[in-house]
Amino acid sequence: MPYDVVVVGAGIVGTAIARELSKYTIKAALVDREPDFGWGATKANSAIVHAGYDDEPQTLKSHLCVRGNALFEELCIELDAPFERNGSLVAALDGEDKRIEELYERGLKNCVPGIRILEKKEVLQREPNLNREVGCALFAPSAGITIPYELAIGLAENAAMNGVDVFLDTKIAGVEEKEEKVSLITENGKRLESRYVVNAAGLYADEISRLFGHDDFSINPRRGEYFLFDRKLTPLVNSTVFPTPTEKGKGILVTKTCENIMLIGPNSKDLSAGEKENTETTEEGLREVFEGAQRLVPGIAKARRYTIKNFAGNRPQSSTKDFIVEQRSRLINAAGMQSPGLTAAPAVAEHVAEMLKYGIEMKRKESFNPVRKRIRRFEEMNYEEKKKAMQENSLYGHMVCRCEHVSEAEVVEAIKRGARTLDGIKFRTRCSMGRCQGGFDLPFVIEILARETGMGVKEILKNSKGSEVIKAHSKELLGRAEDEH
Ligand SMILES: Cc1cc2nc3c(=O)[nH]c(=O)nc-3n(C[C@H](O)[C@H](O)[C@H](O)COP(=O)(O)OP(=O)(O)OC[C@H]3O[C@@H](n4cnc5c(N)ncnc54)[C@H](O)[C@@H]3O)c2cc1C
């Protein structure tokens, strides 16, 4: 029997769609070419749940952003995913007050709740570390922060709990359309048959659309670079602070993450279509990020020694400049998901499900269970809970990651839930995310992953194919063959 719907792409958009479809009595599947969820644009972005004043009124972006924002709270409670409505400020420097009024008007047209313009005094009361030259600021109380890859994992786990089949490490490379169904052909020659296909392939959504014979939009990468700080440094802002936007985007922001860690970025650099995988950071780009953040919050100059990581992500920038959520016979595109695609994802999912209702009989499933729990963190337990956890499972007593306080029990639980790579474990547990960036814990994690899965250590990947972390044993390098382990 063919599937009713196959969703191609397990980023935040694809996983949100899969979870939405799992509420109905249909047969659905979720496919990604990577070994895990959320490894495209979803893993490297600002993680802001935008309020919705940035986008032109009457666009899909503005409509789905405001709706998506409204859905976030309940979604994150159901899925036990991080979310905090910390609010956002767009700060007017250098006499940009007029721009703030324009954004305010746009926000009203887009029906953004609660926005107002704050005078300098109130701005500085809220954010005492802000540049004293600030004029006024647009305050949006509905803006928030989340952890996108954790949410994508939660959505996918909940979709699978409710009957969606998941195929990872499965790249769609070809399509054959027949009257009643579509055959999706994987790069290994396997076939998945489906009545409808949802294209949520992020940077590659144009390529999937072309497989169906449609060549009317392209997706180009627009890179954004970031600095992440050590948790030892208390973030210098409470809300997310933006400069006034330009035609290149919302500008270099200063925010805290849901883990109360300071994050600054992103800049904005257009790359060529052939550079979709180019997420290198550059000296020039990182300087731009630092200078931009310092303009908003001058105290950042003294915080430089607290940076622990820089990284970059590529926005899937569509040639249409708006989201592309449309039906083409048996194909539904959920493409061009540039910012605010993370925010909009729950609303895109609702929209796609409504579109599918015209072609498939979709009844609400009584057995649908919206609740999923994330891995319980030892660090968050109180003394009594820790004691009890260690009595029940001694692996809680082995601290694998000293910076983020992650125990072996959590690493094992991540593997039980499907993590097969070092990043898969990192994104589920925070192991290797702290100051040492894996310097201390990685050998333990490799050993545990090999032990729990039976993989040889040389097979263990950091993330995608070709990212093996151990190339050879030192004795092999010296010319003496050794046992795999
Ligand atoms: C620098 C930056 C900052 C951003 N900041 C924000 C923000 O603060 N707030 C916000 O709302 N949005 C933000 N965004 C936008 C947001 O990150 C994206 O809109 C969102 O992550 C897109 O999700 P997606 O699921 O469409 O794409 P992706 O996350 O890229 O997922 C696509 C998936 O498709 C898979 N795939 C591709 N081709 C194939 C194939 N042939 N077969 C099988 N699988 C395939 C990929 O492996 C990938 O997992 C930002 C983006 C960037 C890059």
The ligand as a Tripos MOL2 file, in Angstrom:
@<TRIPOS>MOLECULE
LIG
   53    58     1     0     0
SMALL
NO_CHARGES

@<TRIPOS>ATOM
      1 C1         21.6020   32.3100   10.0870 C.3       1 LIG1
      2 C2         20.1410   31.9950   10.2360 C.ar      1 LIG1
      3 C3         19.3760   32.6270   11.2170 C.ar      1 LIG1
      4 C4         18.0140   32.3460   11.3300 C.ar      1 LIG1
      5 N1         17.3270   32.8330   12.3960 N.ar      1 LIG1
      6 C5         16.0180   32.5150   12.5560 C.ar      1 LIG1
      7 C6         15.2940   32.9480   13.6950 C.ar      1 LIG1
      8 O1         15.8600   33.5070   14.6390 O.2       1 LIG1
      9 N2         13.9660   32.6900   13.7570 N.ar      1 LIG1
     10 C7         13.3090   32.0560   12.7510 C.ar      1 LIG1
     11 O2         12.0990   31.9230   12.8360 O.2       1 LIG1
     12 N3         13.9810   31.5650   11.6860 N.ar      1 LIG1
     13 C8         15.3180   31.7700   11.5790 C.ar      1 LIG1
     14 N4         16.0170   31.2680   10.5230 N.ar      1 LIG1
     15 C9         15.3150   30.4820    9.5280 C.3       1 LIG1
     16 C10        15.1330   29.0540    9.9860 C.3       1 LIG1
     17 O3         16.3180   28.5290   10.4950 O.3       1 LIG1
     18 C11        14.6720   28.2500    8.7830 C.3       1 LIG1
     19 O4         13.5570   28.8740    8.2370 O.3       1 LIG1
     20 C12        14.2770   26.8240    9.1600 C.3       1 LIG1
     21 O5         15.2700   26.1980    9.9160 O.3       1 LIG1
     22 C13        14.0350   26.0540    7.8670 C.3       1 LIG1
     23 O6         13.6670   24.7590    8.2340 O.3       1 LIG1
     24 P1         13.4340   23.6660    7.0940 P.3       1 LIG1
     25 O7         12.9250   22.4890    7.7900 O.co2     1 LIG1
     26 O8         12.6440   24.2620    5.9900 O.co2     1 LIG1
     27 O9         14.8730   23.4330    6.4750 O.3       1 LIG1
     28 P2         16.1540   22.5270    7.0200 P.3       1 LIG1
     29 O10        16.2570   22.6880    8.4690 O.co2     1 LIG1
     30 O11        17.2630   22.9560    6.1780 O.co2     1 LIG1
     31 O12        15.6620   21.0800    6.7080 O.3       1 LIG1
     32 C14        15.6480   20.5460    5.4190 C.3       1 LIG1
     33 C15        15.9730   19.0780    5.5170 C.3       1 LIG1
     34 O13        15.8330   18.4850    4.2340 O.3       1 LIG1
     35 C16        16.7940   17.4610    4.1160 C.3       1 LIG1
     36 N5         16.9940   17.1670    2.6970 N.ar      1 LIG1
     37 C17        17.4710   17.9930    1.7500 C.ar      1 LIG1
     38 N6         17.4970   17.3690    0.5620 N.ar      1 LIG1
     39 C18        17.0310   16.1210    0.7520 C.ar      1 LIG1
     40 C19        16.8290   14.9910   -0.1030 C.ar      1 LIG1
     41 N7         17.1390   15.0220   -1.3970 N.pl3     1 LIG1
     42 N8         16.3260   13.8370    0.4370 N.ar      1 LIG1
     43 C20        16.0190   13.7680    1.7660 C.ar      1 LIG1
     44 N9         16.2090   14.8250    2.6060 N.ar      1 LIG1
     45 C21        16.6980   15.9760    2.1130 C.ar      1 LIG1
     46 C22        18.0190   18.0550    4.7940 C.3       1 LIG1
     47 O14        18.9320   17.0590    5.2000 O.3       1 LIG1
     48 C23        17.4070   18.8130    5.9590 C.3       1 LIG1
     49 O15        17.3910   18.0480    7.1500 O.3       1 LIG1
     50 C24        17.3940   31.4810   10.4150 C.ar      1 LIG1
     51 C25        18.1710   30.8290    9.4490 C.ar      1 LIG1
     52 C26        19.5350   31.0360    9.4040 C.ar      1 LIG1
     53 C27        20.3670   30.2190    8.4950 C.3       1 LIG1
@<TRIPOS>BOND
     1     1     2 1
     2     2     3 ar
     3     2    52 ar
     4     3     4 ar
     5     4     5 ar
     6     4    50 ar
     7     5     6 ar
     8     6     7 ar
     9     6    13 1
    10     7     8 2
    11     7     9 ar
    12     9    10 ar
    13    10    11 2
    14    10    12 ar
    15    12    13 ar
    16    13    14 ar
    17    14    15 1
    18    14    50 ar
    19    15    16 1
    20    16    17 1
    21    16    18 1
    22    18    19 1
    23    18    20 1
    24    20    21 1
    25    20    22 1
    26    22    23 1
    27    23    24 1
    28    24    25 2
    29    24    26 1
    30    24    27 1
    31    27    28 1
    32    28    29 2
    33    28    30 1
    34    28    31 1
    35    31    32 1
    36    32    33 1
    37    33    34 1
    38    33    48 1
    39    34    35 1
    40    35    36 1
    41    35    46 1
    42    36    37 ar
    43    36    45 ar
    44    37    38 ar
    45    38    39 ar
    46    39    40 ar
    47    39    45 ar
    48    40    41 1
    49    40    42 ar
    50    42    43 ar
    51    43    44 ar
    52    44    45 ar
    53    46    47 1
    54    46    48 1
    55    48    49 1
    56    50    51 ar
    57    51    52 ar
    58    52    53 1
@<TRIPOS>SUBSTRUCTURE
     1 LIG1         1 GROUP 0 **** ****
